[in-house]
Amino acid sequence: MKKQIIALSLGLVSLGTFAQKSELKAAEKAIKKQEFNTAIVSIDAAEKLIANADDKYKAKFYFLKGKAYAAKKDYKVAADAFKNLFDFEKQIGKDRYSSDAKPMLDQLIQEVSNKAVNLYNNLKDYKNASENFYLTYLLSPKDTSFAYNAAISATQAKEYDTALKYYNELRRIGYTGIETKFVATNKETGKVEAFGSKSQRDLMVKSKQYIKPENKLSKSKSATLTKNIALILKEQGKTDEAIAALSEARKQNPKDLNLLLNEADMYVQLKQMDKFGELMTEAVALDPTNPTLYYNLGVVNFNQGRADDAKKYYQKAVELKPDYADAYMNLAVVVLDKDKSIVEEMNKNLSNFKKYDELALKQKEVYKEALPYLEKADSLSRNIDTIKTLMNIYEVLEMEGKAKEYRGIYKSMR
């Protein structure tokens, strides 16, 4: 009985080997005829038996599978098959098909990469560009920049969950984005120029057109990854998580003004203006000649009731940027804010003519102080608010010619 069982088992193994050979032979013939659907049917049938196949049949199976699926443009399945082939032949120490398969895999990677670039640059199809950039990375994991491009493209497509997935993958693998740049100085212009490769740079130096060849490392993108994650979280309404991410990014790059400003913007959304003000003060320390930062500090201080401080910041803003229309308008707003208390007192003293007249004169002084700022704002950026405010002030100051002119302008703009 035992002999019969053994004989039967041997018979089954032989039958399985025969089936593998038959299916692989059929697949090979179909590929030669470019009948790739037929080839895939045979390959699928052989796959069910491949676990117990001889080494030479396993290697051939992976190779044929890669070829068939590559022809069908099923890049992921083809690449997986080729990689299984490389791993298997490395394991057994024999190169039957790997040498032929490597250029095929390189061609697949190039095709997918080119498709991704075309989708992004020419077709502006960021969603599909993202998928193809990430597929390129999967086909060639050493080319981590493709995963970065995938994340950028997904963000452009507003596929935020996908973008976060890609960014987190980049953080997991320790992506920095640091690249070696091959540069040299143009003898004629004196400018430092970058070249696509070391050999290209060296050739231009050899031609005597360039001097001072150098290899320079680009800046790390680690903080940029964290910043982009934070901005996506912000878009998703996850403000607390976004602030935490930006805080982490700022620890990595404390002098990055954009990171600081993005964090400050989060606090505006949370209506935490005191925290926004703190960060604006830090920003001014980092970039003391930036008029927008002083303008923002003016807004914060005015909203928190510190009108004198607000005025100083707005004045600094226009000192740095003489054509800053919004800053001039807000200087007027700061001055005119005094008018509120004066009007309240006037309403309380309607029957006290002497007191009322004194307050009216005081009001006119406030308007005279605000007038130059308003006129400057109007000259730089005219809109219906500047026109209406000036029209009313001219009327109160009894500047009838100007009041009439601005009434006409106001009517034409309504």
TORVO-573974 format. One record per atom (N, C-alpha, C): x, y, z. Coordinates in steps of 0.2 Angstrom, whole numbers, plus 5000, padded with zeros to 4 digits. Example, Ala and Ser with C-alpha at 12.3 -4.5 7.8 and 13.67 -1.06 7.14 Angstrom:
<atoms>
506649725039/506249785039/506649845039/506449895035/506849955036/506450005039/
</atoms>
This chain:
<atoms>
500449945000/500050005000/500450065000/501050065004/501450125004/501750134998/501950084994/502250094988/501850124983/501150104983/500650134979/500550204980/500550224986/500450294988/501050334986/501650314986/502250344984/502250354977/502050304973/502050304966/501550354964/500950354967/500450404965/500650474966/501050494972/501250554973/501750574968/502250534966/502750544961/502350564954/501850534953/501450544947/501150614947/500850634953/500550704953/501150754952/501750744955/502250794954/502450794947/502450744943/502650744936/502050774932/501450764934/500950794931/500950874932/501150894938/501150964939/501750994935/502250964935/502850994931/502650994924/502350944921/502150944914/501651004913/501151014917/500751074917/501051134917/501551144921/501951214921/502251224915/502651174912/503051174906/502551194900/501951164900/501451174895/501251244895/501051264901/500751334901/501251394900/501851384902/502451424901/502651424893/502651374890/502751364883/502251404879/501551394881/501051424878/501051504879/501251524885/501351594886/501851624882/502451584881/503051614877/502851624870/502451574867/502251574860/501751634859/501351644864/500851694863/501151764863/501651774868/502051834868/502451844862/502751794859/503051804852/502551834847/501951804847/501451824842/501151894844/501351924850/501051984853/500351974855/500151914857/499451894859/499451894867/499551954869/499651964876/499151944881/498451954879/497951924883/497951854884/498151814878/498151744878/498751724883/499251754882/499851744886/499751744894/499351804896/499151814903/498751754905/498251724901/497851674903/498251614905/498751594901/499251544902/499651554908/499851614909/500251634915/499851624921/499251654921/498851644927/498751574929/498651524924/498551454925/499251424928/499851444926/500451424928/500551444935/500351504937/500451534944/500151494949/499651454948/499351414953/499851354955/500251334950/500751284951/501451294953/501551364953/502251384953/502651374959/502251374965/502551364971/503051304972/502851244969/503251184969/503651174963/503751224958/504051214952/504851214953/505151184948/505951184948/506151264947/506751274949/507051344949/507051374942/507151334937/507251364930/506551384928/506051344930/505351364928/505051424932/505251424938/505051484942/505351554939/505951544938/506351604935/505951624928/505851574924/505551584918/504851614918/504451594923/503751614925/503751684926/504251714931/504251784933/504451824927/504951794923/505151834917/504551844912/504251794910/503651794906/503051834908/502951834915/502451874918/502551944917/503251964918/503452034918/503352054911/503552014906/503552034899/502852044897/502352004898/501652004896/501352064899/501452074906/501052134909/501352194907/502052204905/502352264903/502052284896/501952234892/501652244885/500952274886/500552254891/499852274893/499852344896/500452364898/500552434901/500252424909/500252364911/500052354918/500752354922/500952424923/501652434926/501752404932/501352404937/501452384944/501552304944/501052264941/501152194940/501752174937/501952204931/502552194928/503152204932/503152264935/503752274940/503852224945/503252204948/503252164954/503552094951/503352074945/503652014943/504352014941/504652064939/505352074937/505752074944/505452114949/505752114955/505852044959/505252004958/505251934961/505851894957/505851904950/506351874947/507051894949/507251954950/507851974952/508051944959/507551944964/507651924971/507751844970/507351814966/507451734966/508151714963/508351744957/508951724954/509551744958/509451804962/510051814967/510051764972/509451744974/509451694980/509751624977/509651604971/509851544969/510551544965/510851614965/511451624962/511551604955/511051614951/511051604944/510651664940/510951684934/510651734930/510451704924/509851684924/509551654917/509151714914/508751754917/508351804914/508451874916/508751884922/508851954925/509152004921/509651984917/510052024913/509552054907/509152014905/508652034900/508152074903/507952064909/507352094912/507552164915/508152174917/508352244919/508152304915/508452294908/508252354904/507452364903/507152304903/506352304902/506052344908/506352334914/506052374920/506252444920/506852454917/507052524917/506652564912/506452524906/505952554901/505352574904/505052524909/504452534912/504452604916/504952604920/505052664925/505052724921/505452724915/505452784911/504852804908/504452754906/503752774903/503252804908/503252774914/502852794919/503052864921/503652874922/503952944924/503752994919/503852984912/503653024907/502953044907/502552994908/501853004908/501653054914/501953044920/501753084926/501953154924/502553164921/502853234920/502353264915/502153224910/501653254905/500953274908/500753234912/500053244915/500153304920/500753314923/500753374927/500953434923/501453434919/501653494916/501153524910/500953474906/500553494900/499853484901/499653434904/498853424904/498553454911/499053464915/498753494922/498253444925/498353384924/497953334927/498353304933/498253344939/498653334945/498553264948/497853244948/497653184952/498053124948/497953114942/498353064938/499053074938/499353134938/500053144939/500253114945/499953134951/500153104957/500153034957/499652994955/499652924955/500252894951/500452924945/500952904941/501652914944/501752974947/502352994951/502452934957/501852924960/501952874966/502152804963/501852784957/501952724954/502652714952/502952774950/503652774948/504052764954/503852794960/504252774966/504252704968/503652674967/503552604969/503952564964/503952574958/504352544953/505152544955/505352604957/506052624959/506052654965/506052614971/506052654978/506652694979/507152684976/507752724977/507652794975/507252804970/507052874967/506552904971/506752924977/506252954982/505953014980/506253054976/505953114974/505353114970/505153054967/504553044964/503953034969/504153014975/503653014980/503453084982/503953124983/503853194984/503453234979/503653214972/503253244967/502453224967/502453154970/501753134970/501353174976/501653184981/501353224987/501153294984/501653324981/501453394978/500853394973/500853344969/500353334964/499653324967/499653284972/499053264976/498753324979/499253364982/499053434985/498653474980/499053484974/498753524969/498053504967/497953434967/497253404965/496753414971/497053434976/496553444982/496353374985/496853324983/496753254986/497153254992/496853284998/497253295004/497453235008/496953185008/497153125012/497653085008/497653085001/498153054998/498853084999/498853154998/499453194999/499753175006/499353175011/499553165018/499953095018/499553045015/499852975015/500552975012/500653015006/501353015003/501853055007/501653115010/502053145015/502353105021/501853065024/502053025029/502452975027/502352945021/502852895018/503552925018/503552985015/504253025015/504553035021/504153045026/504453055033/504652985036/504352935034/504452865037/505152845034/505352865028/505952835024/506452885026/506352945029/506852985031/507053035025/506653045021/506753095015/506953165017/507553185014/507753255015/507753295009/507753265003/507753294997/508453334995/508953314999/509653344998/509953314992/510153354987/510453334981/511053374980/511553334976/512153364974/512053404968/512253474968/512253514962/512953524959/512953514953/513653524949/513653584946/514053634949/514053704947/514753724944/514753774941/515353814938/515253884937/515753924936/515653994935/515754014928/515254044925/515354064918/515854124917/516354114913/516954154913/516654224910/516154224905/515954284902/515554324906/515054294910/514554324914/514754334921/515154284923/515354284930/514854254935/514254224932/513754194936/513854124937/513654094943/513754024944/513153984941/513253934937/512753894934/512753824936/512153794936/512153724938/512053684931/512353624932/512353574926/511953514928/511653474923/511353414924/511753354927/512353354926/512753304928/513453324929/513853284933/514553304934/514953304927/514853254923/515153244917/515053304912/514453334912/514253384908/514653454911/514653454917/514953514920/515753514919/516053454920/516753444918/516953454911/516453444906/516553454899/516553524898/516153564901/516153634900/516753674903/516953644908/517553674911/518153664907/518153594904/518753584900/518753624893/518153654891/518053694885/518353764887/518553774893/518753844895/518253894896/517653884895/517053934895/516853944902/517053894907/516853894914/517453874918/517453904924/517953894929/517653884936/518053864941/517853854948/517353804948/517453744946/516953684947/516853674954/516253664956/516053644963/515453594963/515453554969/514853514970/514553544976/513953564976/513553594981/512953554983/512853554990/512253514992/511653564993/511053544990/510453584991/510253574998/509753625000/509553625007/509053565008/509053545014/508553495016/507853515016/507353465013/506653485013/506253455019/506653435024/506253405030/505753455033/505953515034/505553565037/504953575032/505053575025/504553595020/504053535021/504253475022/503753415022/503253435028/503553455034/503153465040/502653525038/502953575035/502553635034/501953615029/502053575024/501553555019/501053515022/501253465027/500753425031/500353475035/500653525038/500253565042/499753605038/499953635032/499453665028/498953625025/499053565024/498553515022/498053505028/498253495034/497853485040/497453555041/497753605039/497353675040/496753675035/496953655029/496353645024/495853605026/496053555029/495553505032/495153525038/495353585041/495053605047/495353585053/495853545053/496153515058/496753565061/496453625064/496953675065/497453655071/497153625076/497653605082/498153565079/498053515075/498553465073/499053505068/498753555064/499153595060/499653635064/499453665069/499853705073/500453665076/500253605079/500753565081/501253545076/501053535070/501553515065/501953575063/501653635063/502053695061/502553705067/502353695073/502853705079/503453655078/503253595076/503853545075/504253575070/504053595064/504453615058/504853675060/504553725064/504953785067/505553765071/505453705075/506053685079/506653665074/506453635068/506953615064/507253665060/506853725059/507153775055/506853845058/507153865064/506853925068/506853985064/507253995059/507354055055/506954065049/506454015048/506054005042/505454055043/505454115040/504954165041/504254135039/504254095033/503654075030/503254025035/503653985039/503353935044/503053975049/503454025052/503154065057/502454105055/502454135049/501854165047/501254115046/501454055043/500854005043/500653985049/501053985054/500853965061/500354025064/500654085062/500254145065/499554155062/499554135055/498854135052/498354085055/498654025058/498253975061/497954015067/498254055071/498054085077/497554135075/497554165069/497054215067/496354175066/496454115063/495854075062/495554055069/495954045074/495754025080/495554085085/495654145082/495454205085/495854215091/496454195091/496954205097/497454255095/497154315095/497554375092/498154395097/498154375103/498754385107/499354345105/499154275103/499654235101/499954255094/499454275090/499654305083/500154365084/499954405089/500454465090/501154445092/501154395096/501854375099/502254345093/501954305088/502254285082/502454335078/502054385077/502254445073/502854485075/502854485082/503454515085/504054475083/504054415084/504554365082/504754375074/504254385070/504354395063/504754455062/504554515065/504854575064/505654565066/505754525071/506454515073/506854475067/506454435064/506854395058/506854435052/506354485051/506354525045/506154595046/506654635049/506454695051/506354755046/506354735040/506254785034/505654765030/505254715033/504654695030/503954735032/503754775028/503154825030/502554785031/502454725028/501854695030/501754665037/502354655040/502354625047/502254685052/502454745050/502254805054/501554815054/501254815047/500554825046/500154775051/500354715051/499954665054/500054675062/500554695064/500654715071/500154775073/500154825068/499654875069/498954855070/498754805066/498054775066/497954745073/498454705075/498354675081/498254725087/498754775087/498754815093/498154865093/497854885087/497254925087/496654885089/496654815087/496054775089/496054765097/496654765099/496754755107/496654815111/496554875107/496454935111/497054975112/497554965109/498154995109/498255045103/497955095103/497855135097/498555175095/498855195101/499555235100/500055185097/500055125100/500555075097/500355055090/499755045088/499555035082/499755085077/499655145079/499855205074/500655205073/501055185078/501755185077/501955125072/501555075072/501755015068/501555035061/500955065060/500755085053/501255135050/501455185054/501955235052/502555195050/502755145053/503355115051/503255075045/502655055044/502455015037/502555065031/502255125032/502255165026/502955205026/503355205031/504055225030/504455175026/504355115027/504655055023/504355055016/503755065015/503355055009/502955125008/503155175005/502855235004/502155235000/502055174996/501455174993/500955124996/501055115002/500655065006/499955085007/499455085003/498755115003/498455095010/498455025011/498054995017/498355025023/498955035024/499255065030/499055135031/499055175025/498755245026/498055245028/497655205025/496955195027/496855185034/497255135037/497255115044/497455165049/497955205046/498155265050/497555315051/497255325046/496655365046/496155335051/496055265051/495555235055/495755245063/496455235064/496655245071/496455315073/496655365069/496455435071/495755445072/495355425067/494555435068/494255395073/494655345076/494355315082/494255355088/494555415088/494455465093/493755495093/493555495087/492855525085/492255495089/492355425091/491755395094/491655425101/492155435105/492055465111/491755535111/492055575106/491755645105/491055645103/490855605098/490155595096/489655585102/489955535106/489555515112/489455575117/489955615118/489855675122/489455725119/489455735112/489055785109/488355765110/488155705109/487455675110/487255695117/487655695122/487455705129/487355775130/487655825126/487655895127/487355935122/486755905119/486355935114/486056005116/485956005122/485656065125/486156115128/486756095128/487256135131/487656165125/487456215122/487756245116/488456255116/488756285122/489456305123/489856235123/489656185127/490056125127/489956085120/489356095117/489356055110/489756085105/489856155105/490256185100/490956175102/491156165108/491856145110/492056075107/491556035108/491655965105/491655965098/491256005095/491256005087/491956035084/492256075088/492956105086/493456045087/493356015092/493855955094/493755905088/493155885086/492955835081/493355855075/493255925073/493555945067/494355935067/494655945073/495355935073/495555865072/495155815074/495255745073/495255735065/494755765062/494655755055/495155785051/495455845053/496055875050/496655825051/496755795056/497255755057/497255685053/496655665052/496555605048/496555615041/496355675039/496355695032/496955675027/497555695029/498055685024/498155605023/498055565028/498155495028/497555465023/496955495023/496455475019/496555495012/496755555011/496955575004/497455535001/497955515005/498555475002/498255405000/497855375005/497555315003/497155314997/496755364996/496355374990/496755384984/497355424984/497755434978/498055364976/498255324981/498555264979/498055204977/497455204981/497055144979/496355174980/496055204975/495355234976/494855174976/494355184981/493755134981/493255174984/492655144985/492055184987/492055204994/492455164998/492555185005/492955245006/493555255003/493955315003/493555375001/493155364995/492755414993/492255444998/491855395000/491355415005/491555445011/492155415014/492455445020/492655515019/493055525013/493255595012/492755645011/492155625007/491655665006/491355685012/491255645017/490955665024/491355705027/492055695027/492555735031/492555805028/492555815021/492555875018/491955915020/491355885020/490755915022/490755945029/491055905034/491055925041/491555985042/492155985038/492656035038/492456095034/491856095031/491556145027/492056165021/492356115018/492756125012/492256105006/491856155004/491256135000/491556114993/492056144990/492256124983/492456054983/492856034988/493055964988/492455914990/491955944994/491455894996/490955884989/490855944986/490455934979/490855884974/491455894974/491855854969/491755774971/491855764977/491855694980/491155664980/490555714981/489955684980/489755664973/490055694968/489955674961/490355614960/490955604962/491255544961/490955484965/490655494971/490355444975/489655424971/489355464968/488755454964/488855404958/489455424955/489655384949/489955314950/490155304957/490355234958/489855194961/489255224963/488755184966/488355134961/
</atoms>
